[in-house]
Amino acid sequence: MNLMKNSLMITLLLVIAFQGFSQETNDKKAKLNVGADIFSRYVWRGQDYGQSPSLQPSISIVKGGFEAGVWGAYASNGGYSETDPYIKYTLKGLSLILTDYFIHNEQYSNNINQLKSSNFLHFDDKTTPHIFEGALQFKGGEKFPISIYAGTFFYGLDKGWGYDSTKDAKGDNYYSTYVEFGYTFNCNERKFDLFLGLTPFEGAYGNGFGVVNTGITGYRNIKITSDFELPVKATVAVNPQSENIYFVFGITF
């Protein structure tokens, strides 16, 4: 039964993704994207994963409003790694996103007692190394440079956070939710993003309602040759709830 359940889940994700690409959308051909970032730290939603430099490769295919891809993060010290397949549909600045955060490490945060397997094909809700998140994202574009993201974990490794004894005893999900507001602007011919992320209740991001991730990211292209520029970025992020601050530098290839 477990094998059948796993196979059905994987098949469903593939069908959803490729059904979108099989449709004719504005007569545009599919586009394949491949890239990678190297960051001094992997800081995500106000938390440091790996506490070391992180390699973050990505590959995706895009056709019209449909996108499917895989993104990963691998700490140089081997302390943390994840591989995240996702599918996304965008229409007029509004995106619907389904992400599978696959955690490789058997020792992961304070869920160590819940994570019994690091097998990619292990999908049992109580012990899986996967976290499924459904999200909505809005990006306003150049004339309205506001972005909003709201995502909720609805299946898998979102348990045992220690804030609710009943949930912890039953192995129930916390449905951890993250909401982020962003604003993009230019200064001295450089692009900057302001962001403010919060969680409405206790779970993966904090112990209750509050701001867990706020700061600024700056972007710059460093000219290497007459034909090549290297994109770099720097982020200062503060987590008021955990009283932490991070300064992260990254290079994009």
N, C-alpha and C positions, 0 to 999 in steps of 0.2 A: 504493500500500500504506500509506504514512504517513497519507493522508487517511482510509482505511478504519479504521486502527488508532485514530486520534484520535476518529473518529465513534463507534466501538464503545465506547471508554472513557467518553466523555461520556454515551452512551446507557445504559451500565451503571449509572453513578452516579445518573442520573435515575430509572431503573427501581427501584433499591434504595430511593431516597428515597420515591417516590410509591407504591410497593407498600405501604410501612408505613402511609401516610396513607389508603390505600383500605380498610384493615381497620377494623372496628368495635372500638374499644378503650374499654371501660367506658362506651360511649355518650356520650363526650365530644366536643364539637364542636372543630374545629381553631381554634387561637388564633394570631393574627398579632401579632408583636412587632416594634417599631421603636424604635431608640435610638441614642445617640451619647455618646462620652466625649471630653473634651479633656484631654490629659495634658501636663505640662511636658516630659516625655521619654517615648519609647517604650522602656522597659526590659523585656526578655522573657528569662526564664530566665538571668538574670545578665549580659546583654549589652545595650548601648545601640545602638538602630537609628535612625539619622537625626541624632542629636545636636542635636535641636531639638524644639519643641512638636509634638505629634502629634494629629491628628484621627482618631478611631476609631469610625466608624459601624457599625451592625449591623442586620440584618433576619432574622427567622426565623419559621417556622411550626411549631406544636407541636400534636400530637394524641396523647393518651394518653402512651405512653412514647417516641413517635417525635418527632424534631426534625430539621429541615433548615434551613440558613440560610447567610448570608454575613456575614463580619466583615472589616473592613479597617483599615489603618493608613497614614496619609499624613503624612509629615513636612512641616512648614511651610516648610522651606528647599529642598524638592524633592529632597533627597538620598536618600530611601528611601521606597518605597511597596509595599504588598502587598495582595492581595485573596484571602480564604480561604473558599471554599465548604466546607461540612462537612455530614455527616449523623451522627445520634446516636440510639442507642436505650438507654433506661434502664429497669431493672427492679429494684425494691427496693433502691435506692441504688447499684446497679452499672451503669455506663454503658460501652457499646462505641462508640468514636468513630473516624470516618474523616475526616481533614482534608486538603485540598489547599491547601498554602501556595503561592500564585502570586506570584512576585517580579517586579515590573515592571522594576526597574533592571537594565541590562546589566552594570553594575559592582557586584557583590555580594560583600562580604567577600573571603576569599581563594579564592573559586571563580571568579574573573574569567576564568581560562583555560578553564573548563569551560562557562560560560554563553555560548552563541553566539546566542541569540535571546531577545527579550522578548515573543514572540507567544504569546498565550494558548492557541492551538490547536496549539502545537508541543509534542509529547509524547515525542519521542525521548529515551530514558533518558540518553544521553551528553551532551545539550546542552539539555535542557528547562529552562525557568525555574520549573517546578513541583517541589515536594517533597511527596510523599505520606507521611502518618504514620498508623499504626494505634495506637490507645491504649485503655487500660482506666482507668476512674476510679471510685473508691468514695467516697461521701459518707455519713457516718453519721447526720446529722441532729442535732437539738437534744439528745437524750438521750445521744448518742455522737458528740461534735463532732470527729471525726477524718476527715480526707480523705487519699486516696492516689491519685496519678496516675502512670502509666507509659506512655510513648509512644516509638515507634521509627520513624525514617525508613526506608522500605523501597524507595522508587523516586524517581529524579530527582536534584535538585541537592544531593547529599550526597557530594561528591567533592572531591579536590584539597586536602585539609586539610593536607597536608605531613608527616604523621606516619608514613606507610607508603609507601615508594618504589614497592613492587610495585603496591599499589592505585592510587597516583597515576598510574603509567605506563599501567596498563590501563584507567583510568577507572572503577574499581569503587567501589561504594557503601561507606561506612563503617558504615552502619546505626547512626548516632548515636542514642543512647538517653538519655532524661531521666526521672528518677524524683523525685517530690516528695511530701513528707509535710506535712500541714497540721493545725493545731489552732485552733479558734475558741473565743473566750471573750468575756465581757462584763466591763467595768470602768467604774465610774462612769456606768452606763447607756449606755456606748458599746461598739460591737462591734469586736473586733480579731481578726486572723488572723496566727498564727505560721506560718512556712513554712521548709522546708529541702529544697533540691533538689540532686541529685547526678547525676553521669554515671558509669557503670561502666567506661568505656574511652574511648580517644581518639576525637575526631570533632569535630562542629560545636560542642560546648560546652566542650571543653578538651583538654588533652594527655594525659589519663589519668584513672584513677579518682580521684574527689574531689568535695568540695562546691563547687558553682558558683553557688549562689543561696540565700541565707538571709536572713531578716529578719522584719519585721512590717508589717502594713497596718492602719490605723485608719480607721473610718468615722464620718461625722457628717452629720446633716441640718440645714442652715441655713435658718431660717424667713425667707422673703421676704415673704409676705403671710399673711393668716389662712387662705388656702386652698392655699398653695403653699410647699413646702420644697425646697431645692436640695441633692441628695446630693453630698457631697464625700468624698474619700479621700486619704490620704497614706501613702506606702510608703518605708521605709528598707530597702534591699537591699544585701547585701554578697556579692561574689564572691571567696571566699578564694583560688581558684586563679589568677585574674588580678590579685588584690590591688586590686580596685576597689570603690568604694562609691557608691551612687546614692540620692538623695533626690527622690522623685517626688510631684507633687501632681496630682490629677485631679478633674474635675467631670463629673457624669453628667446627661444630659438625657433 
